[in-house]
Amino acid sequence: MHTENVRLNITLPRDLFDSLRRIAEPRSRSRIISESLRAYIKQKQQANLEKLLEEGYRATAKESIAIAGDFETVDLEGWDEY
C-alpha cells in the first residue's frame, strides 16, 4: 500500500523517546510510530463498534425476547421430554 506521506513535528515524553531510540534505528522510527498509531486507531474503532452493537442489542432486547417467546413451542417441537 503506497500512500502520500506527511511530515509532522511531534512532542514525546523523554522516556518514550529514549525507549524508541533504543529499539529502533533512526530510519525506522517513522514506520514504528505509524504502525503503533494504526494499531491504536484500529483498537479504538473496534471498541466503538462494540459499544454501538451493545447499545443496539440493549435497545432491541425486549423485542428479541418477545420474538423468541413466539417461537418457543416450535423450537421444542420434536424433542423428547425428560
Phi and psi in degrees as GROMACS dihedral restraints (atoms count N, CA, C in turn):
[ dihedral_restraints ]
;  ai    aj    ak    al  type     phi  dphi    fc
    3     4     5     6     1  -107.2    20    10
    4     5     6     7     1   124.0    20    10
    6     7     8     9     1  -128.4    20    10
    7     8     9    10     1   160.1    20    10
    9    10    11    12     1   -72.6    20    10
   10    11    12    13     1   134.6    20    10
   12    13    14    15     1   -91.7    20    10
   13    14    15    16     1   149.5    20    10
   15    16    17    18     1  -125.1    20    10
   16    17    18    19     1   133.3    20    10
   18    19    20    21     1   -87.3    20    10
   19    20    21    22     1   132.0    20    10
   21    22    23    24     1  -121.1    20    10
   22    23    24    25     1   154.7    20    10
   24    25    26    27     1  -115.8    20    10
   25    26    27    28     1   110.4    20    10
   27    28    29    30     1  -118.4    20    10
   28    29    30    31     1   161.4    20    10
   30    31    32    33     1  -116.3    20    10
   31    32    33    34     1   128.9    20    10
   33    34    35    36     1  -121.4    20    10
   34    35    36    37     1   151.1    20    10
   36    37    38    39     1   -61.0    20    10
   37    38    39    40     1   144.8    20    10
   39    40    41    42     1   -55.4    20    10
   40    41    42    43     1   -43.5    20    10
   42    43    44    45     1   -65.8    20    10
   43    44    45    46     1   -34.3    20    10
   45    46    47    48     1   -69.1    20    10
   46    47    48    49     1   -43.3    20    10
   48    49    50    51     1   -62.4    20    10
   49    50    51    52     1   -43.1    20    10
   51    52    53    54     1   -61.2    20    10
   52    53    54    55     1   -40.4    20    10
   54    55    56    57     1   -64.7    20    10
   55    56    57    58     1   -43.7    20    10
   57    58    59    60     1   -61.1    20    10
   58    59    60    61     1   -44.8    20    10
   60    61    62    63     1   -61.9    20    10
   61    62    63    64     1   -35.9    20    10
   63    64    65    66     1   -70.3    20    10
   64    65    66    67     1   -33.0    20    10
   66    67    68    69     1   -99.4    20    10
   67    68    69    70     1   -13.4    20    10
   69    70    71    72     1  -126.3    20    10
   70    71    72    73     1   139.4    20    10
   72    73    74    75     1   -68.5    20    10
   73    74    75    76     1   152.0    20    10
   75    76    77    78     1   -52.6    20    10
   76    77    78    79     1   -37.4    20    10
   78    79    80    81     1   -78.6    20    10
   79    80    81    82     1    -8.5    20    10
   81    82    83    84     1  -108.3    20    10
   82    83    84    85     1    -0.8    20    10
   84    85    86    87     1   -62.9    20    10
   85    86    87    88     1   -42.8    20    10
   87    88    89    90     1   -61.6    20    10
   88    89    90    91     1   -41.7    20    10
   90    91    92    93     1   -63.4    20    10
   91    92    93    94     1   -43.2    20    10
   93    94    95    96     1   -64.1    20    10
   94    95    96    97     1   -44.1    20    10
   96    97    98    99     1   -63.9    20    10
   97    98    99   100     1   -42.1    20    10
   99   100   101   102     1   -61.6    20    10
  100   101   102   103     1   -46.4    20    10
  102   103   104   105     1   -62.6    20    10
  103   104   105   106     1   -41.0    20    10
  105   106   107   108     1   -65.0    20    10
  106   107   108   109     1   -42.0    20    10
  108   109   110   111     1   -66.2    20    10
  109   110   111   112     1   -40.5    20    10
  111   112   113   114     1   -60.3    20    10
  112   113   114   115     1   -44.7    20    10
  114   115   116   117     1   -63.5    20    10
  115   116   117   118     1   -40.3    20    10
  117   118   119   120     1   -63.9    20    10
  118   119   120   121     1   -45.3    20    10
  120   121   122   123     1   -64.2    20    10
  121   122   123   124     1   -43.0    20    10
  123   124   125   126     1   -60.6    20    10
  124   125   126   127     1   -42.4    20    10
  126   127   128   129     1   -62.5    20    10
  127   128   129   130     1   -44.6    20    10
  129   130   131   132     1   -64.3    20    10
  130   131   132   133     1   -41.8    20    10
  132   133   134   135     1   -64.5    20    10
  133   134   135   136     1   -40.2    20    10
  135   136   137   138     1   -64.6    20    10
  136   137   138   139     1   -42.5    20    10
  138   139   140   141     1   -63.3    20    10
  139   140   141   142     1   -39.6    20    10
  141   142   143   144     1   -65.7    20    10
  142   143   144   145     1   -42.0    20    10
  144   145   146   147     1   -63.0    20    10
  145   146   147   148     1   -43.8    20    10
  147   148   149   150     1   -62.0    20    10
  148   149   150   151     1   -38.3    20    10
  150   151   152   153     1   -64.5    20    10
  151   152   153   154     1   -44.0    20    10
  153   154   155   156     1   -64.3    20    10
  154   155   156   157     1   -40.8    20    10
  156   157   158   159     1   -64.0    20    10
  157   158   159   160     1   -43.0    20    10
  159   160   161   162     1   -61.2    20    10
  160   161   162   163     1   -43.9    20    10
  162   163   164   165     1   -61.3    20    10
  163   164   165   166     1   -39.9    20    10
  165   166   167   168     1   -65.9    20    10
  166   167   168   169     1   -43.2    20    10
  168   169   170   171     1   -63.3    20    10
  169   170   171   172     1   -42.0    20    10
  171   172   173   174     1   -64.9    20    10
  172   173   174   175     1   -38.3    20    10
  174   175   176   177     1   -67.7    20    10
  175   176   177   178     1   -29.0    20    10
  177   178   179   180     1  -108.4    20    10
  178   179   180   181     1    11.4    20    10
  180   181   182   183     1   -59.8    20    10
  181   182   183   184     1   -47.6    20    10
  183   184   185   186     1   -62.7    20    10
  184   185   186   187     1   -42.3    20    10
  186   187   188   189     1   -64.5    20    10
  187   188   189   190     1   -41.7    20    10
  189   190   191   192     1   -63.7    20    10
  190   191   192   193     1   -40.7    20    10
  192   193   194   195     1   -65.4    20    10
  193   194   195   196     1   -40.6    20    10
  195   196   197   198     1   -64.2    20    10
  196   197   198   199     1   -42.6    20    10
  198   199   200   201     1   -64.7    20    10
  199   200   201   202     1   -43.6    20    10
  201   202   203   204     1   -61.3    20    10
  202   203   204   205     1   -39.3    20    10
  204   205   206   207     1   -63.2    20    10
  205   206   207   208     1   -37.4    20    10
  207   208   209   210     1   -62.0    20    10
  208   209   210   211     1   -31.7    20    10
  210   211   212   213     1  -101.2    20    10
  211   212   213   214     1     4.7    20    10
  213   214   215   216     1   -58.0    20    10
  214   215   216   217     1   -44.7    20    10
  216   217   218   219     1   -65.5    20    10
  217   218   219   220     1   -38.0    20    10
  219   220   221   222     1   -69.7    20    10
  220   221   222   223     1   -38.4    20    10
  222   223   224   225     1   -61.5    20    10
  223   224   225   226     1   -35.3    20    10
  225   226   227   228     1   -90.4    20    10
  226   227   228   229     1    -6.7    20    10
  228   229   230   231     1   -63.1    20    10
  229   230   231   232     1   132.4    20    10
  231   232   233   234     1    88.9    20    10
  232   233   234   235     1    -5.7    20    10
  234   235   236   237     1   -87.4    20    10
  235   236   237   238     1   141.2    20    10
  237   238   239   240     1   -71.3    20    10
  238   239   240   241     1   144.0    20    10
  240   241   242   243     1   -88.7    20    10
  241   242   243   244     1   136.2    20    10
